[in-house]
Amino acid sequence: MSLEQIKLCSFILREHFGEVAEKIVNYLLRKGSTSLKPLTTECGFTLDKVKRCLAALIQHGIVTFSQHKAGFVEYFASVDNVLSYLFFPQYINCAKTLFGDESELIIEELLHQGQLTMSGTINRVTQRLAQAESSQDVYGVRDKFVDLIKTQFVKQCPLLTPDSKARSPAFAEDTENPEQAFTVPQVDLAGLVKRKRKISDDENEDHARKKRKLENSAAEKCGDEGIYWTINHARFQQYLRDQAIVTAVSRKVDVRAGEIIACFLRISEMKTASESISTNAITYNEIFQSLPKEMGITRQILDQYLRIIVEDASDFLQKTGDSGGGMFAINFQRAFKHLCQAHVQSVIGEKYGSKCLRVYRLLAMKGHLEQKQIEEMAMIPAKEAKEMLYSLFDEQLVTIKEVPKTPDHAPSRTFYLFGIQLNQVARMLLQKTTKAMLNVCLRRAHETQQHRRLLEKQQRMEAIIASMENLEEEQKTEIEEMVTPAEKAQLSKIKKMTHKLEQCESQLCDTMFVMEMYIKYAHMK
């Protein structure tokens, strides 16, 4: 946990939960764990405010709790769960791409609320669909929710097991039956439909009263009371991992090769443990049968693609046997090592130029070399090579290893070998990427705050237009004239700037993800 990560966590918490949550989590991150009393004293808030804030943070999985041996309850904060907020747009896009608009709304509600019952989520989503004048009913939304459960993108929250002797309840983890977290409950939606019809048929009630009735109806018994659902971050991270590999193959070979790898990963999803370094071996016949017919890939074409990918320098797809037309497995460790190297080389090429990149690639290929060997192999003058090597060394992109000829380590009788420790480079690049992410987020927040009045004015204008039915063109033009031409030009400039900043955030997220995945798999055996 670096200082940059803590600062980024502070910004995310302040943006989503406010200053109280920011101070509480910062204190927990500094102390590791603490009880309620010192948390209240050190943060300077009332006990009631701290309790309510902790409840919200526990609801969203940012803070956890357990009972200490001494008898008091202690609280912990998770940096990873806070930083996962950066990937929420990708989670939502994933749900929409795989299962449609209803699933997108389900994921949005679960991310916004932290935990919800199945009936409560369905109720909220159908309300939003009704506002958007969509024809989807509660049963259609229920089917989408079931799809998300079956594919393990959504999981049950562990149940509380209150102990009369303990000062706090504990979560019951079902270690004997982990599939219990993905068991679909029986939900009585008939009553929910009737209540919705009853409220929608009453045209004399105002909107606020209707909304209150709908919210109260969601709280009534539907057969799943006490069963709460939340986002399965590990499953979404697995999907993003697979997409990173598919995108890399598509760029290096072509789109068809990427689709073949995507089919391969879909087959291996349910056969491979989430923490495994490589997938289980998949036969050639299984890969061919899983390919969509509209792709028009014959066995001969599939043979050619698999041979190209297996013979690639990254060596992430391996042929492990010959049965069933050939057995293949994807090694995630090698795949992310290759992706990490590509990111590092891109940074060096952009920052230091092509000659430095040539030196780095040479060291990556050969391992350890002396300065003179690098000069000869890279065909770079001695003075220039020396400057480049020490610039890379100063940025921690290369390392120096001393190999003495004699026990006294005299400089004249010692070899100095330059090399690369990719793990160290990945950590350094992750730290710089985190700092860049914080700077981009702060700049976006500054631009939004600086032009807050103008943005609110535009929102009011758009709300007026959206709320008025059968609006004539002249009336619409008159309302739009509330914003002057100068303000429209300023709004266009703000929109372009925020779009660029959002693109920066997305690209930095991708880099952070690759570095984290490489570091994770590099430590696995």
C-alpha atoms as one frame of an Amber mdcrd trajectory, in Angstrom:
protein
   0.000   0.000   0.000   1.765   3.130  -1.270   1.186   6.787  -0.421  -0.235
   7.392  -3.914  -2.794   4.618  -3.397  -3.913   6.136  -0.077  -4.287   9.574
  -1.702  -6.291   8.089  -4.577  -8.486   6.204  -2.088  -9.092   9.488  -0.238
 -10.274  11.182  -3.426 -12.591   8.275  -4.356 -14.127   8.183  -0.876 -14.622
  11.954  -0.760 -16.271  11.892  -4.195 -18.644   9.005  -3.413 -19.236   9.131
   0.360 -18.096  12.543   1.620 -15.451  13.866   3.997 -16.585  11.840   7.028
 -16.003   8.517   5.228 -12.701   9.811   3.852 -11.341  10.606   7.334 -12.586
   7.352   8.857 -11.081   5.127   6.162  -7.820   7.113   6.128  -7.485   6.545
   9.873  -8.231   2.819   9.452  -5.654   2.531   6.668  -2.990   4.219   8.811
  -3.736   2.166  11.915  -4.584  -1.130  10.234  -7.497  -1.801  12.602  -9.158
  -0.021  15.507 -12.252  -0.055  17.674 -15.123   2.436  17.638 -14.003   4.643
  20.538 -10.560   5.729  19.214 -12.091   6.064  15.743 -14.648   8.546  17.092
 -12.075  10.435  19.173  -9.374  10.745  16.492 -11.706  11.635  13.613 -13.534
  14.286  15.652 -17.096  13.281  14.744 -20.049  12.356  16.915 -20.615   8.703
  17.767 -23.899   8.628  15.842 -22.293  10.064  12.690 -19.405   7.557  12.827
 -21.826   4.649  13.320 -23.962   5.683  10.357 -20.880   6.163   8.181 -19.452
   2.763   9.193 -22.799   1.146   8.383 -22.693   2.617   4.862 -19.067   1.574
   4.341 -19.781  -1.970   5.567 -22.785  -2.069   3.231 -20.458  -1.347   0.288
 -17.737  -3.763   1.411 -15.121  -1.057   2.035 -14.986  -1.703   5.794 -15.203
  -5.081   7.534 -15.356  -5.949  11.218 -14.565  -8.789  13.596 -14.446  -9.427
  17.326 -11.034  -9.118  18.956  -9.812 -11.713  21.459 -10.146  -9.058  24.171
 -13.873  -8.814  23.444 -14.189  -5.483  21.593 -15.156  -5.066  17.933 -12.412
  -3.881  15.569 -12.817  -2.429  12.075 -10.629  -2.848   8.974 -10.542  -0.978
   5.640  -9.680  -2.507   2.247  -7.635  -0.492  -0.260  -8.474  -2.910  -3.099
 -12.224  -2.509  -2.580 -11.908   1.281  -2.677  -9.780   1.219  -5.849 -12.311
  -1.144  -7.477 -14.549   1.954  -7.871 -12.285   2.945 -10.780 -13.453  -0.153
 -12.673 -17.205   0.314 -12.090 -17.817   1.796 -15.590 -16.188  -1.313 -17.072
 -18.350  -3.570 -14.861 -21.496  -1.822 -16.120 -20.342  -2.006 -19.749 -19.572
  -5.721 -19.293 -23.106  -6.439 -18.018 -24.667  -4.474 -20.879 -22.522  -6.191
 -23.521 -23.217  -9.708 -22.240 -26.853  -9.524 -21.101 -28.468  -6.272 -22.273
 -29.866  -3.039 -20.812 -31.765  -4.668 -17.927 -28.585  -6.293 -16.618 -26.816
  -2.950 -16.902 -29.445  -1.383 -14.617 -29.233  -4.319 -12.165 -25.461  -3.876
 -11.835 -25.869  -0.100 -11.485 -28.331  -0.542  -8.620 -26.138  -3.088  -6.818
 -23.091  -0.844  -7.200 -25.041   2.167  -5.972 -26.668   0.437  -2.998 -23.901
  -2.021  -2.096 -26.309  -4.827  -1.144 -29.934  -5.486  -2.143 -32.424  -8.319
  -2.095 -33.418  -9.816  -5.421 -36.986  -8.496  -5.150 -35.753  -5.054  -4.104
 -33.397  -4.888  -7.097 -36.122  -6.003  -9.506 -38.460  -3.380  -8.052 -35.920
  -0.567  -8.512 -34.997  -1.644 -12.062 -38.609  -1.928 -13.204 -39.283   1.570
 -11.832 -36.408   2.951 -13.918 -37.569   1.051 -16.997 -41.093   2.411 -16.494
 -39.707   5.958 -16.375 -37.849   5.266 -19.631 -41.148   3.928 -21.119 -39.658
   0.463 -21.631 -41.969  -2.530 -22.091 -39.867  -4.901 -19.971 -41.803  -6.533
 -17.082 -40.648  -7.833 -13.685 -40.328 -11.397 -14.996 -37.966 -10.289 -17.756
 -35.831  -8.417 -15.220 -35.896 -11.507 -12.950 -34.580 -13.641 -15.839 -31.684
 -11.241 -16.370 -30.899 -11.322 -12.634 -30.853 -15.137 -12.753 -28.456 -14.994
 -15.739 -26.088 -12.825 -13.702 -26.269 -15.278 -10.784 -25.663 -18.337 -12.982
 -22.622 -16.693 -14.579 -21.461 -15.682 -11.053 -21.294 -11.927 -11.724 -23.600
 -11.501  -8.719 -23.302 -13.437  -5.467 -25.126 -13.805  -2.160 -23.795 -11.892
   0.811 -22.786 -14.214   3.690 -25.492 -14.529   6.337 -24.992 -13.168   9.832
 -24.858 -15.644  12.696 -25.574 -13.641  15.863 -24.053 -15.078  19.019 -25.728
 -14.124  22.288 -22.349 -14.231  24.077 -20.511 -12.136  21.463 -20.594  -8.343
  21.255 -20.982  -8.421  17.461 -22.470 -10.826  14.899 -20.184 -12.784  12.576
 -20.532 -13.754   8.931 -21.206 -17.422   8.268 -18.934 -18.567   5.447 -20.158
 -21.810   3.914 -16.799 -23.429   3.164 -18.303 -26.879   2.584 -20.685 -25.644
  -0.111 -19.308 -22.525  -1.887 -21.956 -22.885  -4.613 -24.521 -21.736  -2.036
 -23.490 -18.144  -2.870 -24.876 -18.669  -6.391 -28.135 -20.458  -5.553 -31.186
 -18.743  -7.041 -33.866 -18.105  -4.378 -37.590 -18.565  -4.945 -39.090 -15.088
  -5.243 -42.845 -14.462  -5.350 -43.165 -11.760  -8.010 -46.936 -12.107  -8.445
 -47.621  -9.919  -5.437 -45.088  -7.369  -6.632 -46.814  -7.153 -10.018 -50.243
  -6.691  -8.374 -48.973  -3.920  -6.136 -47.382  -2.154  -9.113 -50.624  -2.366
 -11.111 -52.655  -1.065  -8.201 -50.417   1.982  -7.822 -50.113   2.651 -11.565
 -53.911   2.494 -11.969 -54.464   5.220  -9.398 -54.138   8.314 -11.599 -55.192
  10.779  -8.915 -52.102  10.289  -6.772 -49.114  12.535  -7.221 -45.726  11.176
  -8.328 -44.074  11.407  -4.909 -46.826   9.383  -3.249 -46.680   6.727  -5.955
 -42.938   6.449  -5.492 -43.312   5.992  -1.737 -45.878   3.246  -2.289 -43.577
   1.438  -4.724 -40.688   1.620  -2.266 -42.877   0.329   0.562 -44.166  -2.488
  -1.627 -40.582  -3.636  -2.276 -40.122  -4.049   1.466 -43.047  -6.450   1.749
 -42.365 -10.151   1.827 -41.536 -11.760  -1.529 -39.945 -14.921  -0.169 -36.332
 -13.703  -0.243 -36.223 -11.542   2.866 -32.798 -11.594   4.506 -31.052 -12.849
   1.338 -28.919  -9.993   0.033 -26.916  -9.853  -3.168 -23.784  -7.960  -4.106
 -21.302  -7.648  -6.954 -18.780 -10.482  -7.365 -15.659  -8.378  -7.987 -13.483
 -11.453  -8.589 -15.697 -12.583 -11.483 -15.657  -9.152 -13.120 -11.866  -9.013
 -12.715 -11.680 -12.438 -14.376 -13.748 -11.145 -17.304 -11.509  -8.057 -17.645
  -8.451 -10.338 -17.524  -9.823 -12.457 -20.381 -10.733  -9.359 -22.397  -7.200
  -7.966 -22.005  -5.787 -11.183 -23.519  -8.382 -11.252 -26.334  -7.681  -7.592
 -27.211  -3.917  -8.218 -27.265  -4.290 -11.215 -29.603  -6.686  -9.276 -31.873
  -4.150  -6.460 -32.215  -1.153  -8.733 -32.769  -2.735 -11.285 -35.140  -6.259
 -10.303 -36.218  -9.877 -10.175 -35.017 -10.536 -13.821 -35.884  -7.634 -14.958
 -33.717  -9.057 -12.879 -30.861 -12.471 -14.547 -31.283 -10.846 -18.006 -31.168
  -9.094 -17.114 -27.888 -12.380 -15.673 -26.562 -14.136 -18.994 -27.289 -11.255
 -20.861 -25.634 -11.555 -18.726 -22.477 -15.356 -19.157 -22.362 -14.933 -22.955
 -22.365 -12.306 -22.815 -19.616 -14.315 -20.450 -17.338 -16.173 -23.204 -15.510
 -13.301 -25.741 -15.683 -10.471 -23.629 -14.257 -10.064 -22.301 -10.703 -10.058
 -18.501 -10.513  -6.617 -18.398  -8.830  -4.920 -20.801 -11.249  -1.835 -19.699
 -13.211  -3.076 -21.417 -16.380  -6.308 -22.836 -17.732  -7.055 -26.545 -17.785
  -6.180 -28.184 -21.086  -8.882 -27.847 -23.754  -9.021 -30.195 -26.750  -8.936
 -29.025 -30.353 -12.369 -30.572 -30.943 -13.898 -28.617 -28.045 -12.497 -25.357
 -29.432 -13.789 -26.074 -32.954 -17.278 -27.069 -31.748 -17.599 -23.906 -29.596
 -16.846 -21.539 -32.509 -19.970 -19.822 -33.909 -20.865 -21.113 -37.369 -21.262
 -17.568 -38.726 -17.483 -17.072 -38.269 -16.943 -19.526 -41.137 -13.781 -21.049
 -39.675 -12.916 -24.494 -41.023 -10.633 -27.020 -39.301  -7.783 -26.076 -41.635
  -8.111 -22.351 -40.800  -8.333 -23.128 -37.067  -5.141 -25.236 -37.359  -3.322
 -22.302 -38.935  -4.468 -19.805 -36.276  -3.575 -22.091 -33.378  -0.138 -22.778
 -34.896   0.520 -19.027 -35.280  -0.492 -18.261 -31.691   1.421 -21.239 -30.222
   4.598 -20.254 -32.115   4.334 -16.600 -31.061   7.201 -15.215 -28.962   4.874
 -14.540 -25.992   4.371 -18.341 -25.647   1.172 -17.927 -23.609  -0.788 -20.566
 -25.580   0.845 -23.955 -25.131   0.173 -27.299 -26.760   0.204 -29.800 -23.901
  -0.861 -33.023 -25.649  -2.078 -34.675 -28.849  -5.334 -36.372 -27.752  -8.620
 -35.059 -29.133  -6.841 -33.362 -32.040  -4.436 -31.630 -29.644  -4.618 -30.262
 -26.094  -4.110 -26.524 -25.499  -3.805 -24.345 -22.375  -3.382 -20.589 -21.797
  -0.698 -19.549 -19.297  -1.892 -16.306 -17.645   1.506 -15.700 -16.052   3.246
 -15.606 -19.433   0.407 -13.672 -21.061   0.568 -10.841 -18.523   4.364 -10.862
 -18.513   4.199 -10.186 -22.244   1.538  -7.461 -21.766   3.557  -5.878 -18.955
   6.686  -5.837 -21.142   4.698  -4.199 -23.936   3.455  -1.431 -21.587   6.953
  -0.821 -20.188   8.477  -0.679 -23.681   5.769   1.755 -24.782   6.614   4.054
 -21.851  10.367   3.902 -22.571   9.829   4.547 -26.279   7.634   7.585 -25.601
   9.798   9.061 -22.813  13.373   8.221 -23.817  13.251   7.491 -27.547  13.917
   4.561 -29.863  17.581   4.074 -28.910  16.784   3.603 -25.226  14.027   1.216
 -26.252  16.568  -0.757 -28.304  18.837  -1.040 -25.249  15.943  -2.149 -23.028
  14.793  -4.801 -25.525  18.338  -6.085 -25.807  18.591  -6.500 -22.023  15.139
  -8.138 -21.925  16.264 -10.643 -24.543  19.820 -11.370 -23.318  19.387 -11.059
 -19.532  22.599  -9.494 -18.156  25.194  -7.604 -20.212  28.186  -5.359 -19.624
  28.180  -1.808 -20.924  30.696  -2.670 -23.660  28.579  -5.609 -24.855  25.504
  -3.361 -25.003  27.420  -0.781 -27.081  28.474  -3.429 -29.594  25.148  -5.303
 -29.853  22.930  -2.183 -29.954  25.410  -0.375 -32.264  25.361   2.792 -30.152
  28.426   5.019 -29.391  30.010   4.471 -25.967  29.200   7.918 -24.559  25.588
   7.778 -25.705  25.112   4.217 -24.402  26.524   5.216 -21.015  24.126   8.171
 -20.707  21.155   6.021 -21.702  22.002   3.211 -19.278  22.397   5.540 -16.343
  19.179   7.399 -17.219  17.333   4.067 -17.212  19.101   3.075 -13.987  18.138
   6.382 -12.347  14.462   5.685 -13.223  14.750   2.124 -11.802  14.069   0.617
 -15.245  17.344  -1.348 -15.236  19.466  -2.768 -12.399  23.201  -3.286 -11.906
  24.627  -6.555 -10.636  28.189  -6.690  -9.295  30.215  -9.839 -10.074  33.618
  -9.542  -8.307  36.679 -11.480  -9.487  38.262 -11.247  -6.010  36.812 -11.223
  -2.473  37.801  -7.566  -1.877  35.228  -6.246  -4.432  37.770  -3.864  -5.941
  36.154  -1.824  -8.779  38.987  -2.627 -11.185  38.434  -6.368 -10.660  34.599
  -6.373 -10.725  32.154  -6.951 -13.584  29.152  -4.605 -13.648  26.254  -6.265
 -15.429  23.101  -4.396 -16.430  19.823  -6.296 -16.284  16.070  -5.976 -15.830
  13.922  -6.960 -12.846  10.471  -6.798 -14.405   8.714  -7.173 -11.058  10.437
  -4.048  -9.743   9.733  -2.142 -12.973   6.045  -3.145 -12.855   5.708  -1.895
  -9.265   7.376   1.393 -10.148   5.147   1.856 -13.199   2.053   0.968 -11.146
   3.022   3.633  -8.606   3.465   6.272 -11.336   0.207   5.248 -13.007  -1.632
   5.586  -9.677  -0.159   9.075  -9.232  -1.188  10.014 -12.784  -4.711   8.694
 -12.114  -4.964  10.875  -9.002  -3.823  13.950 -10.969  -6.371  13.297 -13.738
  -9.201  12.805 -11.208  -8.241  16.010  -9.363  -8.140  17.959 -12.627 -11.575
  16.648 -13.656 -13.022  17.564 -10.248 -11.430  21.037 -10.472 -12.885  21.702
 -13.938 -16.333  20.521 -12.826 -16.253  22.680  -9.685 -14.947  25.739 -11.536
 -17.802  25.617 -14.089 -20.432  24.283 -11.719 -22.879  27.172 -12.200 -22.808
  26.858 -16.004 -23.236  23.068 -15.911 -26.182  23.354 -13.505 -27.796  25.909
 -15.824 -27.511  23.501 -18.747 -28.979  20.677 -16.663 -31.962  22.854 -15.690
 -32.579  23.719 -19.331 -32.426  20.052 -20.396 -34.738  19.069 -17.514 -37.333
  21.664 -18.596 -37.269  20.390 -22.194 -37.496  16.744 -21.069 -40.408  17.425
 -18.685 -42.599  19.217 -21.249 -44.612  16.953 -23.548 -45.559  17.846 -27.138
 -43.143  20.753 -27.106 -43.196  22.846 -30.289 -39.984  23.762 -32.055 -40.382
  27.484 -31.318 -40.861  26.834 -27.596 -37.855  24.535 -27.567 -35.716  27.203
 -29.276 -36.894  29.802 -26.759 -35.872  27.583 -23.827 -32.497  26.809 -25.418
 -31.823  30.542 -25.686 -31.530  30.584 -21.900 -27.910  29.608 -22.602 -26.071
  32.371 -24.482 -23.752  31.647 -27.453 -20.688  32.429 -25.312 -21.893  29.969
 -22.663 -22.537  27.336 -25.361 -18.963  27.726 -26.608 -17.673  27.388 -23.041
 -19.822  24.284 -22.477 -18.478  22.724 -25.670 -14.921  23.377 -24.470 -15.688
  21.849 -21.040 -17.285  18.811 -22.680 -14.219  18.172 -24.857 -11.877  18.556
 -21.892 -13.848  16.226 -19.610 -14.097  13.683 -22.445 -10.297  13.691 -22.810
  -9.851  13.357 -19.050 -12.310  10.440 -18.956 -10.408   8.754 -21.797  -7.202
   9.260 -19.800  -8.818   7.624 -16.761  -9.928   4.651 -18.862  -6.449   4.132
 -20.350  -4.763   4.504 -16.955  -7.218   1.934 -15.547  -6.139  -0.508 -18.253
  -2.455   0.035 -17.416  -3.071  -0.341 -13.676  -4.992  -3.554 -14.300  -2.214
  -5.103 -16.409   0.467  -4.188 -13.836  -1.615  -5.578 -10.944  -2.352  -8.801
 -12.827   1.329  -9.289 -13.681   2.431  -8.695 -10.066  -0.289 -11.079  -8.852
   0.667 -13.928 -11.217   4.430 -13.337 -10.796   4.109 -14.316  -7.117   2.098
 -17.469  -7.878   3.727 -20.840  -8.471
